[in-house]
Amino acid sequence: MIVLSGYKIIENIYEGVRTVVYRGIRNRDRQSVIVKIIKNEHPTLEEITNLRQEFIIAQNLDFEGIVKPYSFDNYYNSFALVLEDFGGQSLYDFIVTNKLSITEFLRGAIAIAECLIYLHQIPIIHKDIKPSNIIINPATGKVKLTDFSIASRLELKSQTISNPNLLEGTLAYISPEQTGRMNRAIDYRTDFYSLGVTFYEMLTNQLPFTTTDPMELVYCHIAKQPVPPKEVAEIPQAVSDIVMKLLAGLKQKNCAKNSIM
């Protein structure tokens, strides 16, 4: 367990490839907080920049559905991002052990969509929408969006072809244009595609594309349509259609053929 001046760390709640997240108490006012630190004891400039960006972007957002940052504190050779704790857990962890009813899904889906509408009006694109970056309090039903480490102001720009292991975002949820293999600019639709993948997982407890091969997964995002969620789980046709509409994204067969070959 880490030692951070001014805080009492209680538990480790998440450990990723680059970061570790803890729940703790702020000593001066006994406020419950979430503390996010870089896993590497000697972090790279990119890792520090991403954590700082997460703080800078989120502190200027005034929306109930977004996790609020409290401070950006020194921590040995690195920094610690201190965030609001509203008693939630990641949506990913929640759906692993709980099956959402359609009512619960719709309530959460509307809350997440409202967050994206707010962000896109600024305009900011999140670029990493996934269940791990959505926090839910099961007792209250409150849902909030977090992790703005790779978010950016909306700019129409084309991605260059790159190694799929080095792409921004999370490959299982990444939009076709975010792969860098389509001649398309990244805009707000990239978040909606990732939202479609997230909704698919919320409804079916599985991803639309289950391959673990990076190149095959990139191809699936660009060129393939998943099995409709209605054929995987018992859900209304209208809900299934919404998810499939989101997953349609900017897919075009000709673009896919030219970019893959």
N, C-alpha and C positions, 0 to 999 in steps of 0.2 A: 504494500500500500504506500502511496506517495505521501510526502509531507509538504504542504503548501502553507506558507505564512498567512495567517488570518483566517484559516479554514480548518475544520475538522473533517477529514475524509472518512466516509462511512463504508462505502462499498464500491466495487468495480461493477459497472453495469454493461459495459460494451468494450470489446477490444477488436479493432480492425487491423488492416495491414499497416496503416500509417498513424493512427490515433488510438488513444485509450480514453474512455469516458467514465467518470466517477460521479457518485452522488455524495454530497457533503453538506456541512452546516457552516455558514458564515458566522464567525465568532462575535462580531460586534453587534449583531441584531438577531442572532439565532435563525436567520433566514435559510431555508432549504435551497440548495443550489445544485446545478450540474457543472462539473469541471471537465473540460476537454483539453488534453495535452497531446503533444506529438510523441509518438512511441520511441522514435530514435533519440538516444541520449545526446547525439550531436546532429541536430536536424539540418537539412539542406536549406538553402535560401528559398527554394520553391516551397518547401513544407511550411516554413515560417510565413512566407508571403500568403499562402492559401489560408492559414489560420487567422492572420491579421485581416485579410480580405473578408473572411466570414464575419468578423467583428464589425468592421467598418460598414459593410453593406447592411447588415441586420440592425445596427444601432440607428440607422436612418429610416427604418421601416416602422410605420405606425399602424399596425393591424393586429387585431386580437388573435388571428389564426397563425401568427408567426411567433416562434419562440424568441423571447427577448434576451439580448446579451446584456450582462451587467458590467463586466470589466474585462480588460486584457492585461493580465499581470505577469511580471517576471517570474520565471521558474527555472532556476539553475542556468543552463546554457540555452534555455528556450523560453517559451511563454505558455501561459495557461489561459484559456478562454472560459470565463465564468458565465453561465447561462441560467435563465429562469428554470425552476423546477415546479411543475404544476401537478406532480404526482403521476406522471405518465410513463409509458414504456413504448418502445418502438412498435409500430404496426406490424413489422415483420415478426417480432417475437410473439405478439398477440395472436396473429392468425395461425401460427404454428400449432397452438394448443386450443384455439377457439374457432368455431365455425360461425361466420357472420350470417345473420339473417338478412333477407333482402332489405328490411327496414333499417337495420344497422349499417348495411353497406351504403344505402342511399344517403343516410345522414352523414356518414363519413365522406362519401364521394362529393356531396354538395359542398362540404366545408373545405375540402382540398381544392376543388374547382374555384371557389370564391377566393382562396389565397392566390391562385394563379392569375385570376382576373385582375386582382389588385396589383400584383407584380408586373403584369404585362402592360398595365396602364401607366407605369412609371416612366419608361418601360425597362424591366429587368427580366432576363431569362435565368431560370434556376440551373438548368442543364444536368441535374442529377436527381430527378424525381424517382423515388423508389420507396418501398415500405420501410426500409431502415431509416429514411430521412423524414418519416412522418411519425409523430408522437401522438399516442392516444391514451387518455385516462379512461379506463373501462368503467369506473364508478360513475363518472359524470357524463361520459360520452364526448367530452371535449377533444378536439383534434387540432394539432398544430404542425406547421412545417418548419424544418430546421435544416442546418448545414448549407451555408451559402459560400462554401470555400472555392467553388469554381463558377459561381454565378457571375454574370456580367451585364452591363447595360446593352440593350438590344441594338446590334449593329448588323447590317446586311453584309456578310462576308462569306466567302467560299472557303471551305475546308480543303486542305491539301491532303493527298493520299499519305497515310502514315501506318506505322505498325499498330495492329489492333490491340496489342498489349500496352500501348502508350497513349491511348485515346483518353480525352477528358470524359468523365462520367463512368457509369458502370455498364459493362458490355451487355449484360442480360437485359438492360432496360433502355439502351441507347437508341436514339432515332436514326433512321437511314442516313439523313444528311449529316448527322454528327459523326458518322463513321469515316468521313473524308473520302468516300468512294462514290459520291454523287455530285454532279455539277449543280449543286443547289446551295443557296445561302442558308445559314442557321438563323431561324427566327422563332417566334413564340410557338410555332407548331412542333418544335422539338420537345418542348415540355408536355404538350398534349399527347404526343406519341408515347412518351415514357409514362404518362398518366394512364394511357390505355393498357400498357403492360402491367402497371400496378393494379388497376381495376381487375384485370384478368386474373391476377394472382389472388386478389382479395376474394373473388367469387369462386374460384376453382381450386385454390390451394396449390396451384402449379403455374409455372411460367408458360407463355404461349410457345416458346421454342426451348426445348430442354437439352439440346446438344451442349457439350462442354468444350468443343473445339472452337477456338476463337475465330478462325477464318470462316468456318461453317456458320457460326452464329451471326457474323457480319453479313454473310450471304442471305441468311434467313430474314434478317431485318430489312434488307434491301429488296429482295425478290419474292419472298414467300408470304402467303396468307396463312395464319394459324387456323386450327380447328376452332370454329365458333364456340365461345364459352358455354352456350346453351347445350352443346353436344357433349360437354365434359361434366357439367353440373346442372342441377334442376333450378333454372332461373328463368324469369320472363323473357320472351322474345325481344321485347323493346329494350331491355337492359343489355342483352347480348348484342343487339344492333348498335347501341351506343358505343360499346367497347370496340366492336369491329370497325366502326367509323373512325374512332381515335387511332386505331392501329393501321388504318389505311395510309395515314401520313402522306408523305410525298413519294410513295413507291410508284415507280414506272418501269415497266419491263425493259424498255429500250435502254434506259439509263442503267439499269442493273446489268444488262447484258454487256454494255460497253465498258462499264467500270470493273467488272469481274474478269473479263477476258483480256 
